Amino acid sequence: MANHKSALKRIRSSASKRLRNRYAAKTTRTYVRRLRATTDKAQAQELLKTVTSMLDKLAKKNIIHKKKADNNKSKLAKHVATLG
């Protein structure tokens, strides 16, 4: 167990940051699934804007890797483009 005040605080802050990061990542994954399930092109384009923004924020905060965000955005854009 940690013996220093700073180490105890670090444990507390790390736990709260971990929860916040998990929530953000899980929410983004839910939106990605929602976008993939959408068949309406207009709705998909609106969702794509939202999801792109969410992925960029996760990459900026190093919750996911930048290239993973870019790959996901590319695949989702292709998916939206194929919708009729």
N, C-alpha and C positions, 0 to 999 in steps of 0.2 A: 504494500500500500504506500501511497505517496506520503512523504514526510514534510514537504515544504508547502507553504501557503500558495505559492505560485503554481505548483504542480496540481494542487487540488482545484484551483480555479481553472487551470488548463483542461482538466478532466471535465469539469462542468461545462465550459464553453464548447469543448469539442463535441460533447454529447448533443448540445442544443444545435450546433451547426450541422451535425450529421443528420439530425431529424429534419432540419430545414432543407438540406440538400436532397434527402430521400424523397421528401414531399414534392419538391420541384421536379425531380427526375420522373417520379411516378405520374405526376400530372401531365407532363409532356408526353410520356409513353401512351397515356390514355387518349390524348388528343391525336397522336399519330395513328392509333388504331381507329379512332373515329373518322379520320380523314381517309384512311384506306377503305373503310366500309361505305363511304359516301359514293353515290352514283350520280348525283346532281352536280353538273360542272360548276355552276355559279356558286353553290354552297361550298364546293371543294376549293375553289379559288380563294374564298374568304377564309376558310380554315387553313389553307396553305400559308397565308400571311401570318396568321396567329402562331402556327406551329414553327414557321421559320424564325420568328422573333423569339419564341421560347427556346429553340435549339441554340440560337446565337447567344442568348443569355447564359445558358448552361455551359457553353464552351468558354465564354468570357470569364466565368467564375471557376473554371477548371473542374466542373463537376463531371463533364464528359470531355473527351479529346476533341480538339478543333476539327480534325479530319473526319472523325465520326459524325460530327454535326454536319459537315459539308456533304458527306456521302448520303446521309439521311435526307438532307434537303434536295439533293440531286435526284434521288430515287422518287421522292414524293412529287417533285415537279414533273418528272416523266409520267408518273401515274395520273396526275391531274391533266396533263396534256393529252393523254390517250382517251380521256372521258369524252363522250359524245353528247 
